Amino acid sequence: MSTILRTARRLAGSFALVLAIPAAANAQGAGAAAPDRWTVELTPYLWAAGLDGTTAADGTGSEIDTDYKFFSLDNLDFALGTAVEAHKGRWGMLGDAMYVEFSDAFDRAPGSEVEVSGGVFDMVGSMAAANGRPLELLFGLRYVALKATVDIAPVPRATARESWLDPLFGLKYTHTFNERWSVALRGDIGGFGVASDLATNVSAMFGWHISDKLTLRAGYRMLQMDFDGDDLVLDATLQGYVFGASWAF
């Protein structure tokens, strides 16, 4: 296990050098005086996401395109999430639970519709760079449980449910501009054929620190999933603006 940790530290340090993170961010980010207790942050958020891609339910509609237009968000019915993040020293944990609903008519047949709904859950650990720079190595699991319904007139309505569990690895970089403003950049990749073929997740979140306990957040997130199961096929991208508020404990 110690060999794995040493390797992860070298990787994190290498990424920091490639990104050329300035020394000023060093003092404002993770900092030398790491807390000796757990700090916890709770963040409910809304994700104004749209869905673009193809899906199939029980063999029906494998070539359906939802015809999503970027920024229109016309196929979003509901998207709500909550994240909990905890840190102590160089170590951290992140839990993120999100529920989404999308539906969209498509032009291939009048009166036809596709619906996708379900939950996405991230369970992630983090390890900060050994040199104190505000860069974290991410490692964990993403659990996805989705339901897809494809209704193509005059073909009978088809519904499929699938759930899968993917490993994920990534990086998170946090920069503090001043005592009020900060930005967190995250990117991770998962799947690797374990369950889904590939899953990529990137986000940029700005924080406006109202007080020591409250931070307002806004940014952008994209989640791409490519899954081919026995009953459900999904090759789609969810992307859009994120708005939330964080409470520190």
Beta strands, then each sheet from edge to edge (+ up, - down):
strand 1: 39-57
strand 2: 60-65
strand 3: 76-88
strand 4: 91-105
strand 5: 113-128
strand 6: 135-151
strand 7: 158-176
strand 8: 181-190
strand 9: 198-209
strand 10: 214-228
strand 11: 232-248
sheet 1: 2+ 1- 3+ 4- 5+ 6- 7+ 8- 9+ 10- 11+
end
